[in-house]
Every structure is written in C-alpha cells, then in structure tokens.
C-alpha cells in the first residue's frame, strides 16, 4: 500500500531481458536507507518487489503482466526518470489516498496546459475504466495521488501545483506521452457493489 505522495524521482540505470521478464536497476536514493530484500516499492506507480540492492542501485524484475500494462521494453526503459515511493507505515498521516501500486492501464496524455506555475493535464480514459473516474474523485498517475478536476466520457483533467512538479516526473510530460493509471479502489468497490445490487 502507498499514499501516492512521491518521495523522490530517480532513473533506471540498467536493464536485462529474460524469458517473459525485464529486470531493471534503479539508482538508489541516499534517503532510502532502511531497505530489505522483499520490500515493496512503487516505481512510477507500479508496485515492484526489491530483489537486491547496494549503495548504488535497487534491482526489480517485471513480469509479463507488468510489462503488458506499462509498455516497458528493454529499448524504452533505460534512463527513464521514475517516481519512487516506499510502502506505507501505518503509524502516521496519509496525505494522498490509498494507492495499491497495481496499475490498471497505460493511458495517454492528451494535452498539457501551463498556467503560471501550475499545469493542467488532460488524460485519456481507457473505456474499461470510465465507470471508476469522476470529478473530485482520486486517481494515481505514475503513482502520484491526484484529484480529478473535470471528467468527460473519454478524458479527465488533473491540476499540478509547483510542489507536485518539483517532486515528481509529471511536470515533464508532453501530449502523447504514456502514463500508468490506477483508479481509486474505493471507486472500484462502490461500482462493484452497485453491480451486485442491480
């Protein structure tokens, strides 16, 4: 479980391909000083298991489902800037919303509008996720907890404040770029309950 409040941005510094898998090495942030093999870490909103680490890198293996959802390939991951968040400790405040790190789909940025120090992103809604996204609800983009500002049939908008663009990779997005999208699990539960009652 994660909060969607990103701790830092790092980069993928190595990769190797296996049968149906892709192993990535992410530059280890100096503040990640409490790691253990087996830890869950959200990498661009995708919950990955830490397999090995040293002072320079953290190593994760992505399986077929992760690769299908994210579109990550040996050709496009190297040097990619990624948002990082360690899993929650339930002994403090939760500032975002509960993010599982189980990305639902690879979506796409439709438009980027800069207004002074803020940015409005327009994001495509994959058809199968439309029931779970509505105005003032929550979503996670590349693992970042955000509030939906406006929602239409096939797109929604979110606003980025300067703190978000400073702490994450969302401020670098351009129209056409892919993003990992996770809908709010509370929205998923609500829709599922209504389906069962119908």
Z-matrix of the N, CA and C atoms (Angstrom, degrees):
N
C 1 1.450
C 2 1.524 1 109.68
N 3 1.333 2 114.52 1 143.61
C 4 1.457 3 121.66 2 -178.18
C 5 1.522 4 108.62 3 -135.64
N 6 1.324 5 116.44 4 167.07
C 7 1.458 6 120.76 5 -179.68
C 8 1.524 7 112.49 6 -101.33
N 9 1.346 8 116.97 7 -15.19
C 10 1.455 9 119.80 8 -175.05
C 11 1.513 10 112.88 9 81.05
N 12 1.326 11 117.69 10 6.95
C 13 1.461 12 122.05 11 173.95
C 14 1.525 13 106.83 12 -98.49
N 15 1.311 14 116.34 13 106.16
C 16 1.460 15 122.21 14 -171.32
C 17 1.525 16 110.52 15 -69.77
N 18 1.340 17 115.79 16 137.36
C 19 1.457 18 120.49 17 179.27
C 20 1.521 19 112.02 18 -84.64
N 21 1.330 20 116.67 19 -39.80
C 22 1.458 21 120.05 20 -176.83
C 23 1.521 22 109.82 21 -166.08
N 24 1.320 23 115.77 22 167.20
C 25 1.462 24 122.31 23 173.26
C 26 1.522 25 107.28 24 -112.13
N 27 1.320 26 116.29 25 134.32
C 28 1.462 27 121.21 26 176.96
C 29 1.524 28 107.84 27 -131.78
N 30 1.333 29 117.38 28 -166.70
C 31 1.464 30 119.82 29 -178.76
C 32 1.512 31 110.74 30 -137.92
N 33 1.317 32 114.96 31 153.37
C 34 1.463 33 121.61 32 175.66
C 35 1.522 34 107.22 33 -82.33
N 36 1.338 35 115.97 34 120.31
C 37 1.469 36 120.20 35 -173.28
C 38 1.520 37 113.23 36 -110.52
N 39 1.330 38 117.31 37 -1.69
C 40 1.458 39 119.72 38 177.82
C 41 1.513 40 110.53 39 -163.54
N 42 1.322 41 116.48 40 156.78
C 43 1.457 42 121.07 41 177.86
C 44 1.521 43 109.38 42 -155.00
N 45 1.321 44 115.84 43 151.46
C 46 1.463 45 121.16 44 172.04
C 47 1.520 46 108.02 45 -147.98
N 48 1.310 47 116.06 46 141.70
C 49 1.458 48 122.14 47 -174.63
C 50 1.520 49 109.64 48 -100.59
N 51 1.329 50 115.87 49 137.09
C 52 1.452 51 122.13 50 173.75
C 53 1.505 52 109.53 51 -123.93
N 54 1.325 53 118.11 52 -178.32
C 55 1.472 54 120.33 53 178.64
C 56 1.533 55 110.57 54 -63.24
N 57 1.310 56 117.41 55 103.23
C 58 1.465 57 122.57 56 179.23
C 59 1.510 58 114.90 57 74.82
N 60 1.338 59 117.48 58 8.11
C 61 1.463 60 120.19 59 -177.96
C 62 1.522 61 110.64 60 -131.15
N 63 1.313 62 114.86 61 164.13
C 64 1.455 63 122.32 62 173.06
C 65 1.520 64 106.99 63 -138.47
N 66 1.330 65 116.48 64 118.66
C 67 1.460 66 121.43 65 177.80
C 68 1.516 67 108.22 66 -96.58
N 69 1.328 68 115.53 67 128.81
C 70 1.468 69 120.31 68 -178.42
C 71 1.524 70 109.81 69 -119.50
N 72 1.318 71 115.61 70 147.20
C 73 1.459 72 122.68 71 172.39
C 74 1.519 73 107.77 72 -113.03
N 75 1.334 74 115.59 73 125.36
C 76 1.465 75 122.56 74 -179.50
C 77 1.523 76 107.88 75 -109.94
N 78 1.344 77 116.26 76 134.95
C 79 1.458 78 119.53 77 177.03
C 80 1.532 79 109.68 78 -57.96
N 81 1.344 80 116.33 79 126.80
C 82 1.461 81 121.60 80 -175.67
C 83 1.524 82 110.40 81 -79.37
N 84 1.339 83 117.29 82 120.71
C 85 1.468 84 119.44 83 175.57
C 86 1.523 85 110.56 84 -66.54
N 87 1.305 86 117.54 85 143.97
C 88 1.466 87 121.05 86 -177.76
C 89 1.523 88 111.68 87 -62.19
N 90 1.346 89 117.38 88 -29.69
C 91 1.465 90 119.75 89 -178.08
C 92 1.529 91 113.00 90 -77.04
N 93 1.342 92 117.54 91 -10.92
C 94 1.462 93 120.60 92 177.06
C 95 1.530 94 107.65 93 -83.33
N 96 1.330 95 116.00 94 71.66
C 97 1.457 96 121.30 95 -171.67
C 98 1.532 97 112.55 96 -106.91
N 99 1.332 98 117.38 97 15.07
C 100 1.465 99 120.90 98 -179.55
C 101 1.525 100 111.79 99 -126.25
N 102 1.326 101 116.43 100 30.68
C 103 1.460 102 120.68 101 -172.35
C 104 1.521 103 112.22 102 -80.08
N 105 1.343 104 114.51 103 151.08
C 106 1.460 105 122.66 104 170.98
C 107 1.518 106 107.88 105 -138.35
N 108 1.323 107 116.83 106 146.04
C 109 1.459 108 120.45 107 174.34
C 110 1.530 109 108.03 108 -57.30
N 111 1.327 110 116.17 109 134.65
C 112 1.461 111 121.86 110 -177.16
C 113 1.514 112 113.80 111 99.28
N 114 1.338 113 117.97 112 -9.47
C 115 1.463 114 120.89 113 177.73
C 116 1.524 115 110.90 114 -61.91
N 117 1.332 116 116.16 115 149.98
C 118 1.461 117 122.35 116 172.17
C 119 1.521 118 108.50 117 -95.10
N 120 1.327 119 116.02 118 128.28
C 121 1.461 120 121.94 119 177.72
C 122 1.525 121 107.52 120 -132.08
N 123 1.333 122 116.80 121 131.90
C 124 1.460 123 120.95 122 177.08
C 125 1.526 124 108.64 123 -83.52
N 126 1.325 125 115.41 124 121.21
C 127 1.460 126 123.03 125 179.10
C 128 1.525 127 106.81 126 -113.95
N 129 1.341 128 116.76 127 106.95
C 130 1.463 129 121.83 128 -172.71
C 131 1.528 130 111.53 129 52.76
N 132 1.338 131 115.27 130 38.62
C 133 1.457 132 120.35 131 176.22
C 134 1.509 133 115.14 132 84.36
N 135 1.324 134 117.73 133 6.14
C 136 1.457 135 121.62 134 179.97
C 137 1.526 136 108.53 135 -110.55
N 138 1.321 137 116.38 136 121.81
C 139 1.463 138 121.09 137 -179.77
C 140 1.522 139 109.33 138 -72.74
N 141 1.337 140 115.30 139 115.51
C 142 1.467 141 121.23 140 179.41
C 143 1.520 142 109.30 141 -121.09
N 144 1.336 143 115.72 142 152.06
C 145 1.455 144 121.82 143 179.87
C 146 1.518 145 110.18 144 -95.38
N 147 1.319 146 115.89 145 127.88
C 148 1.462 147 121.57 146 179.83
C 149 1.527 148 109.37 147 -71.97
N 150 1.337 149 116.11 148 118.51
C 151 1.465 150 120.62 149 -176.91
C 152 1.518 151 112.53 150 -98.07
N 153 1.323 152 117.06 151 -29.59
C 154 1.461 153 121.97 152 179.85
C 155 1.519 154 107.87 153 -163.41
N 156 1.326 155 116.48 154 157.46
C 157 1.464 156 120.20 155 176.27
C 158 1.514 157 109.36 156 -160.67
N 159 1.333 158 114.44 157 157.66
C 160 1.456 159 121.76 158 170.41
C 161 1.521 160 106.87 159 -143.46
N 162 1.310 161 118.08 160 -163.55
C 163 1.467 162 120.03 161 -177.10
C 164 1.520 163 112.75 162 -67.05
N 165 1.339 164 117.46 163 -19.80
C 166 1.462 165 121.32 164 -174.01
C 167 1.519 166 114.32 165 -104.76
N 168 1.322 167 117.65 166 -31.26
C 169 1.472 168 119.11 167 -169.24
C 170 1.515 169 112.59 168 -144.27
N 171 1.348 170 113.99 169 158.91
C 172 1.461 171 123.54 170 170.87
C 173 1.526 172 106.60 171 -122.08
N 174 1.335 173 116.77 172 136.31
C 175 1.466 174 121.35 173 -173.03
C 176 1.522 175 109.94 174 -115.12
N 177 1.350 176 115.65 175 131.43
C 178 1.460 177 123.24 176 179.84
C 179 1.522 178 108.77 177 -134.74
N 180 1.333 179 116.96 178 147.07
C 181 1.457 180 121.01 179 172.39
C 182 1.518 181 109.05 180 -111.40
N 183 1.325 182 115.62 181 129.02
C 184 1.469 183 122.81 182 178.27
C 185 1.519 184 108.72 183 -99.68
N 186 1.334 185 115.73 184 127.50
C 187 1.457 186 120.77 185 178.64
C 188 1.517 187 112.16 186 -87.89
N 189 1.333 188 116.52 187 -178.95
C 190 1.469 189 121.13 188 -175.45
C 191 1.525 190 114.30 189 -57.15
N 192 1.350 191 118.27 190 -40.61
C 193 1.470 192 119.75 191 -178.51
C 194 1.521 193 111.17 192 -66.63
N 195 1.330 194 116.85 193 -42.22
C 196 1.467 195 120.31 194 177.34
C 197 1.519 196 110.56 195 -61.24
N 198 1.317 197 116.79 196 -42.90
C 199 1.468 198 120.52 197 -179.11
C 200 1.527 199 111.08 198 -67.80
N 201 1.338 200 116.71 199 -35.17
C 202 1.470 201 119.89 200 178.82
C 203 1.531 202 110.45 201 -65.81
N 204 1.332 203 116.40 202 -45.04
C 205 1.466 204 120.50 203 -176.58
C 206 1.529 205 111.06 204 -70.07
N 207 1.330 206 117.47 205 -44.82
C 208 1.473 207 120.74 206 -172.77
C 209 1.521 208 113.45 207 -83.78
N 210 1.336 209 117.17 208 -25.73
C 211 1.462 210 119.78 209 -173.97
C 212 1.513 211 112.89 210 75.47
N 213 1.347 212 117.24 211 12.73
C 214 1.466 213 119.89 212 179.36
C 215 1.513 214 110.07 213 -69.50
N 216 1.316 215 115.86 214 137.02
C 217 1.462 216 122.79 215 178.12
C 218 1.527 217 108.46 216 -135.27
N 219 1.339 218 117.49 217 164.31
C 220 1.468 219 118.74 218 176.01
C 221 1.523 220 112.35 219 -57.53
N 222 1.321 221 116.90 220 -27.26
C 223 1.460 222 120.83 221 -177.34
C 224 1.526 223 113.67 222 -80.93
N 225 1.347 224 117.85 223 -26.91
C 226 1.468 225 117.66 224 -172.68
C 227 1.529 226 115.42 225 -111.73
N 228 1.349 227 118.28 226 -0.03
C 229 1.467 228 117.56 227 -178.21
C 230 1.527 229 114.14 228 -92.20
N 231 1.319 230 117.31 229 -29.06
C 232 1.458 231 119.63 230 -172.44
C 233 1.529 232 110.71 231 -62.58
N 234 1.314 233 116.72 232 131.22
C 235 1.463 234 126.15 233 -179.70
C 236 1.526 235 113.24 234 71.83
N 237 1.333 236 117.44 235 6.96
C 238 1.466 237 120.63 236 177.02
C 239 1.533 238 109.17 237 -65.97
N 240 1.331 239 117.31 238 133.66
C 241 1.468 240 121.67 239 172.87
C 242 1.522 241 108.19 240 -79.75
N 243 1.335 242 116.70 241 129.67
C 244 1.462 243 120.90 242 -176.49
C 245 1.529 244 110.66 243 -128.81
N 246 1.338 245 115.06 244 143.43
C 247 1.460 246 121.68 245 173.82
C 248 1.524 247 108.97 246 -77.58
N 249 1.334 248 116.58 247 138.87
C 250 1.470 249 120.93 248 179.89
C 251 1.523 250 110.88 249 -124.53
N 252 1.341 251 114.34 250 139.70
C 253 1.460 252 121.03 251 172.51
C 254 1.520 253 108.62 252 -147.36
N 255 1.327 254 116.06 253 128.64
C 256 1.461 255 120.05 254 172.78
C 257 1.528 256 109.22 255 -76.26
N 258 1.324 257 116.26 256 158.62
C 259 1.465 258 119.91 257 -177.70
C 260 1.520 259 111.31 258 -64.37
N 261 1.339 260 114.50 259 157.03
C 262 1.468 261 121.56 260 -176.61
C 263 1.518 262 112.40 261 -67.50
N 264 1.319 263 114.37 262 146.85
C 265 1.459 264 121.84 263 163.13
C 266 1.518 265 105.64 264 -107.31
N 267 1.298 266 118.70 265 127.20
C 268 1.464 267 120.16 266 -177.82
C 269 1.523 268 110.71 267 -86.73
N 270 1.326 269 114.62 268 59.84
C 271 1.461 270 119.69 269 175.73
C 272 1.519 271 111.13 270 -137.62
N 273 1.335 272 115.49 271 22.85
C 274 1.457 273 119.56 272 -179.12
C 275 1.516 274 110.62 273 -156.26
N 276 1.309 275 115.87 274 -170.02
C 277 1.458 276 121.32 275 -179.28
C 278 1.525 277 110.54 276 -75.17
N 279 1.331 278 115.36 277 147.18
C 280 1.463 279 121.61 278 172.67
C 281 1.524 280 105.87 279 -107.89
N 282 1.318 281 116.69 280 114.09
C 283 1.464 282 120.14 281 -171.74
C 284 1.525 283 113.82 282 -93.14
N 285 1.314 284 118.64 283 -18.05
C 286 1.461 285 120.77 284 178.53
C 287 1.519 286 109.21 285 -105.98
N 288 1.341 287 116.98 286 -128.20
C 289 1.453 288 121.58 287 169.97
C 290 1.529 289 106.46 288 -130.52
N 291 1.318 290 117.48 289 168.65
C 292 1.463 291 119.93 290 -178.55
C 293 1.529 292 108.81 291 -70.08
N 294 1.332 293 115.29 292 118.52
C 295 1.462 294 123.00 293 -179.81
C 296 1.525 295 107.13 294 -113.88
N 297 1.329 296 117.33 295 128.21
C 298 1.468 297 119.65 296 -176.86
C 299 1.519 298 112.73 297 -84.57
N 300 1.329 299 116.95 298 -24.30
C 301 1.457 300 119.37 299 -172.99
C 302 1.516 301 112.79 300 82.88
N 303 1.330 302 116.73 301 7.40
C 304 1.457 303 121.75 302 176.81
C 305 1.528 304 107.41 303 -100.16
N 306 1.312 305 116.06 304 83.57
C 307 1.464 306 120.73 305 -175.73
C 308 1.523 307 110.18 306 -57.69
N 309 1.324 308 115.69 307 138.01
C 310 1.461 309 121.28 308 -178.29
C 311 1.517 310 112.84 309 -85.24
N 312 1.318 311 116.68 310 -33.58
C 313 1.464 312 119.28 311 -174.66
C 314 1.522 313 109.96 312 -164.06
N 315 1.303 314 113.88 313 161.84
C 316 1.453 315 121.91 314 169.13
C 317 1.515 316 105.81 315 -94.46
N 318 1.324 317 116.47 316 115.86
C 319 1.452 318 120.69 317 -179.99
C 320 1.520 319 108.86 318 -106.65
N 321 1.346 320 116.53 319 -168.30
C 322 1.459 321 120.51 320 -173.28
C 323 1.513 322 109.94 321 -143.33
N 324 1.327 323 115.92 322 140.67
C 325 1.462 324 121.66 323 174.35
C 326 1.527 325 108.03 324 -76.70
N 327 1.320 326 116.33 325 124.77
C 328 1.462 327 120.73 326 179.29
C 329 1.521 328 111.77 327 -92.63
N 330 1.342 329 116.98 328 -34.67
C 331 1.466 330 120.25 329 -178.19
C 332 1.518 331 109.36 330 -156.89
N 333 1.332 332 114.71 331 151.90
C 334 1.460 333 122.69 332 176.15
C 335 1.524 334 107.03 333 -129.16
N 336 1.336 335 116.49 334 120.75
C 337 1.463 336 120.99 335 -179.94
C 338 1.527 337 109.19 336 -120.19
N 339 1.315 338 115.93 337 119.18
C 340 1.463 339 120.81 338 179.37
C 341 1.524 340 109.16 339 -96.70
N 342 1.330 341 115.03 340 128.67
C 343 1.460 342 121.56 341 179.59
C 344 1.525 343 107.33 342 -129.96
N 345 1.323 344 116.48 343 95.50
C 346 1.453 345 119.76 344 -175.09
C 347 1.516 346 110.13 345 63.47
N 348 1.330 347 116.30 346 -121.98
C 349 1.460 348 120.94 347 -179.32
C 350 1.526 349 112.98 348 -92.60
N 351 1.326 350 117.21 349 -0.77
C 352 1.459 351 119.92 350 -179.24
C 353 1.522 352 110.71 351 -106.60
N 354 1.321 353 115.11 352 160.51
C 355 1.465 354 121.96 353 179.50
C 356 1.522 355 108.30 354 -131.81
N 357 1.325 356 116.80 355 135.16
C 358 1.459 357 121.84 356 171.83
C 359 1.523 358 108.16 357 -108.06
N 360 1.333 359 115.67 358 123.95
C 361 1.458 360 121.56 359 176.66
C 362 1.519 361 109.01 360 -103.37
N 363 1.322 362 116.08 361 133.82
C 364 1.466 363 121.39 362 170.80
C 365 1.522 364 107.00 363 -104.17
N 366 1.334 365 116.10 364 124.83
C 367 1.454 366 122.80 365 -172.69
C 368 1.524 367 109.96 366 -118.38
N 369 1.311 368 116.70 367 136.95
C 370 1.458 369 122.14 368 176.21
C 371 1.527 370 110.06 369 -69.80
N 372 1.323 371 116.81 370 138.76
C 373 1.467 372 121.32 371 175.73
C 374 1.528 373 108.55 372 -98.76
N 375 1.327 374 118.01 373 114.93
C 376 1.466 375 118.87 374 172.03
C 377 1.527 376 108.82 375 -59.89
N 378 1.318 377 117.03 376 137.58
C 379 1.466 378 121.61 377 -171.95
C 380 1.526 379 112.67 378 -52.71
N 381 1.335 380 117.22 379 -41.18
C 382 1.467 381 119.61 380 -176.17
C 383 1.530 382 112.65 381 -69.17
N 384 1.345 383 118.14 382 -16.10
C 385 1.460 384 121.11 383 -178.50
C 386 1.524 385 113.33 384 -100.73
N 387 1.326 386 117.81 385 -3.35
C 388 1.466 387 121.60 386 -176.81
C 389 1.533 388 113.62 387 -55.26
N 390 1.336 389 120.54 388 -38.75
C 391 1.469 390 119.27 389 -178.70
C 392 1.532 391 114.22 390 -65.41
N 393 1.325 392 117.85 391 -16.92
C 394 1.461 393 121.18 392 -173.06
C 395 1.527 394 113.90 393 -100.87
N 396 1.330 395 117.68 394 1.94
C 397 1.460 396 120.96 395 -175.57
C 398 1.522 397 108.99 396 -122.35
N 399 1.327 398 115.89 397 124.32
C 400 1.462 399 120.49 398 177.80
C 401 1.522 400 109.44 399 -148.73
N 402 1.341 401 115.92 400 162.56
C 403 1.466 402 121.66 401 -178.14
C 404 1.524 403 110.50 402 -58.11
N 405 1.328 404 114.99 403 135.10
C 406 1.466 405 125.73 404 -178.65
C 407 1.520 406 113.40 405 73.56
N 408 1.340 407 117.17 406 2.53
C 409 1.453 408 120.13 407 171.21
C 410 1.522 409 110.00 408 -81.81
N 411 1.332 410 116.37 409 -179.68
C 412 1.466 411 121.29 410 -178.35
C 413 1.520 412 111.04 411 -112.37
N 414 1.326 413 115.02 412 148.27
C 415 1.460 414 122.86 413 170.78
C 416 1.526 415 107.25 414 -140.83
N 417 1.326 416 115.86 415 165.20
C 418 1.459 417 120.44 416 170.77
C 419 1.530 418 107.85 417 -121.26
N 420 1.336 419 116.12 418 127.27
C 421 1.459 420 122.66 419 174.95
C 422 1.519 421 107.92 420 -113.69
N 423 1.327 422 116.75 421 121.15
C 424 1.471 423 121.43 422 -174.44
C 425 1.526 424 110.33 423 49.76
N 426 1.332 425 115.52 424 34.14
C 427 1.455 426 121.03 425 177.19
C 428 1.508 427 115.43 426 86.48
N 429 1.329 428 118.66 427 0.06
C 430 1.463 429 122.24 428 -176.74
C 431 1.528 430 109.25 429 -93.70
N 432 1.322 431 116.86 430 123.88
C 433 1.457 432 122.05 431 177.68
C 434 1.526 433 109.71 432 -71.14
N 435 1.342 434 116.34 433 124.33
C 436 1.462 435 121.53 434 -177.78
C 437 1.521 436 110.02 435 -139.09
N 438 1.339 437 115.58 436 154.09
C 439 1.458 438 122.71 437 175.62
C 440 1.518 439 109.14 438 -97.23
N 441 1.328 440 116.27 439 133.63
C 442 1.463 441 121.37 440 177.21
C 443 1.523 442 108.24 441 -73.08
N 444 1.328 443 116.98 442 123.55
C 445 1.466 444 120.82 443 178.70
C 446 1.522 445 112.08 444 -84.79
N 447 1.309 446 116.09 445 -50.08
C 448 1.465 447 122.34 446 -177.16
C 449 1.517 448 107.70 447 -137.22
N 450 1.320 449 116.66 448 143.31
C 451 1.460 450 120.16 449 -178.16
C 452 1.515 451 109.83 450 -138.16
N 453 1.332 452 115.87 451 128.86
C 454 1.454 453 122.22 452 173.95
C 455 1.522 454 107.80 453 -121.68
N 456 1.327 455 116.81 454 -172.60
C 457 1.462 456 120.16 455 -172.57
C 458 1.522 457 112.46 456 -59.17
N 459 1.324 458 118.16 457 -42.55
C 460 1.464 459 120.30 458 -173.16
C 461 1.521 460 113.89 459 -124.11
N 462 1.338 461 118.06 460 10.11
C 463 1.466 462 119.75 461 179.56
C 464 1.523 463 110.70 462 -155.01
N 465 1.323 464 114.87 463 156.15
C 466 1.459 465 120.21 464 174.27
C 467 1.520 466 108.44 465 -141.55
N 468 1.336 467 115.68 466 162.59
C 469 1.457 468 120.00 467 178.47
C 470 1.520 469 109.84 468 -120.59
N 471 1.337 470 114.37 469 150.30
C 472 1.464 471 122.37 470 172.48
C 473 1.519 472 107.22 471 -134.12
N 474 1.339 473 115.71 472 153.00
C 475 1.453 474 120.75 473 178.57
C 476 1.516 475 110.76 474 -107.67
N 477 1.320 476 115.97 475 138.62
C 478 1.460 477 121.84 476 177.31
C 479 1.519 478 108.87 477 -110.56
N 480 1.318 479 116.05 478 122.80
C 481 1.459 480 120.54 479 175.00
C 482 1.534 481 108.75 480 -87.63
N 483 1.332 482 118.51 481 165.92
C 484 1.469 483 119.67 482 -177.74
C 485 1.525 484 114.23 483 -55.34
N 486 1.340 485 117.89 484 -36.36
C 487 1.467 486 119.97 485 179.55
C 488 1.527 487 111.34 486 -62.71
N 489 1.331 488 116.69 487 -37.69
C 490 1.465 489 120.52 488 179.33
C 491 1.523 490 110.95 489 -67.63
N 492 1.324 491 117.04 490 -43.76
C 493 1.466 492 119.04 491 -179.60
C 494 1.521 493 111.69 492 -68.73
N 495 1.331 494 116.79 493 -28.12
C 496 1.465 495 120.54 494 179.21
C 497 1.524 496 111.63 495 -73.65
N 498 1.348 497 117.03 496 -35.54
C 499 1.459 498 121.14 497 -171.20
C 500 1.522 499 113.90 498 -98.01
N 501 1.345 500 118.04 499 -7.64
C 502 1.465 501 120.65 500 -174.31
C 503 1.526 502 110.34 501 -132.33
N 504 1.344 503 115.74 502 179.76
C 505 1.464 504 119.81 503 177.14
C 506 1.527 505 112.67 504 -95.54
N 507 1.336 506 118.17 505 6.68
C 508 1.466 507 120.05 506 -175.28
C 509 1.523 508 112.81 507 -70.30
N 510 1.309 509 117.93 508 -28.48
C 511 1.455 510 120.57 509 -179.54
C 512 1.517 511 113.85 510 -67.83
N 513 1.337 512 117.08 511 -14.28
C 514 1.467 513 121.34 512 179.84
C 515 1.524 514 112.62 513 -92.65
N 516 1.335 515 116.86 514 -3.91
C 517 1.464 516 119.67 515 -175.94
C 518 1.522 517 111.75 516 -68.03
N 519 1.344 518 114.45 517 147.20
C 520 1.463 519 122.93 518 176.44
C 521 1.523 520 108.26 519 -125.79
N 522 1.323 521 115.89 520 161.03
C 523 1.466 522 120.06 521 176.25
C 524 1.525 523 108.84 522 -56.76
N 525 1.330 524 115.80 523 132.73
C 526 1.457 525 121.86 524 -178.95
C 527 1.515 526 114.09 525 98.24
N 528 1.347 527 117.49 526 -15.80
C 529 1.465 528 120.28 527 -179.06
C 530 1.528 529 110.75 528 -70.45
N 531 1.340 530 116.86 529 146.16
C 532 1.467 531 119.77 530 175.21
C 533 1.519 532 111.29 531 -81.60
N 534 1.331 533 116.03 532 152.37
C 535 1.466 534 122.34 533 173.87
C 536 1.523 535 108.48 534 -139.26
N 537 1.325 536 115.98 535 146.80
C 538 1.458 537 121.03 536 173.56
C 539 1.522 538 108.13 537 -82.59
N 540 1.330 539 116.40 538 124.45
C 541 1.465 540 122.43 539 -175.26
C 542 1.515 541 110.04 540 -114.06
N 543 1.338 542 115.85 541 127.96
C 544 1.469 543 122.03 542 172.17
C 545 1.518 544 108.46 543 -125.10
N 546 1.325 545 116.00 544 125.93
C 547 1.458 546 119.38 545 177.44
C 548 1.524 547 109.19 546 -81.05
N 549 1.331 548 115.99 547 162.58
C 550 1.452 549 122.41 548 -179.62
C 551 1.528 550 109.43 549 -70.51
N 552 1.330 551 116.46 550 128.86
C 553 1.462 552 119.98 551 179.97
C 554 1.519 553 112.69 552 -63.79
N 555 1.340 554 118.05 553 -27.46
C 556 1.455 555 119.59 554 176.25
C 557 1.535 556 110.36 555 -67.23
N 558 1.327 557 116.43 556 -37.87
C 559 1.467 558 120.00 557 176.00
C 560 1.523 559 110.18 558 -64.87
N 561 1.328 560 115.89 559 -41.50
C 562 1.471 561 119.74 560 179.18
C 563 1.533 562 110.85 561 -61.97
N 564 1.343 563 116.37 562 -42.33
C 565 1.465 564 120.24 563 179.91
C 566 1.529 565 111.08 564 -66.10
N 567 1.328 566 116.89 565 -40.53
C 568 1.462 567 121.15 566 179.64
C 569 1.526 568 111.00 567 -61.58
N 570 1.341 569 116.14 568 -47.97
C 571 1.466 570 120.32 569 -179.13
C 572 1.523 571 110.39 570 -64.37
N 573 1.323 572 116.77 571 -40.99
C 574 1.467 573 120.56 572 -179.96
C 575 1.525 574 111.07 573 -63.57
N 576 1.335 575 116.93 574 -41.57
C 577 1.460 576 120.45 575 179.37
C 578 1.525 577 111.02 576 -62.64
N 579 1.322 578 116.65 577 -41.46
C 580 1.480 579 119.93 578 178.38
C 581 1.528 580 110.78 579 -64.04
N 582 1.366 581 115.82 580 -37.75
C 583 1.476 582 118.65 581 177.47
C 584 1.531 583 110.66 582 -62.61
N 585 1.328 584 116.88 583 -41.05
C 586 1.464 585 120.78 584 -178.58
C 587 1.518 586 112.00 585 -68.40
N 588 1.342 587 116.03 586 -30.79
C 589 1.471 588 119.93 587 -179.45
C 590 1.520 589 113.06 588 -81.97
N 591 1.332 590 117.04 589 -16.18
C 592 1.474 591 120.52 590 -175.98
C 593 1.520 592 111.15 591 -74.37
